Amino acid sequence: MGGLRVSSIEGTVEDQAGAAIPKARVQVQVQYSGKMVRNLYTDSHGRFTVAHLPTDDYWLGISSPGFNLHYWSVHVVHHGHKFVLRAELSPGS
């Protein structure tokens, strides 16, 4: 998934069976600079919210022990829409 034009992101993180993954790590990094701007964890229901990001291009990465890292390219704009993401993590090492 790439090039999403948004102003905020809300999401849930689940395993392949649809079970919520609590305490999954959600990170937002400015593309090409390495600057981390958000580092948060999902709640007990696997939910998270990322809001109030300045206009820029970001990587949104989600990971949890036992699962592979998944990431998306996100373009944040001042008047974008709220994006609702259902992130399904695949098993990893």
Helices and strands as residue ranges (DSSP letters): E 4-14, E 25-30, E 36-41, E 47-50, E 56-63, E 70-76, E 81-88
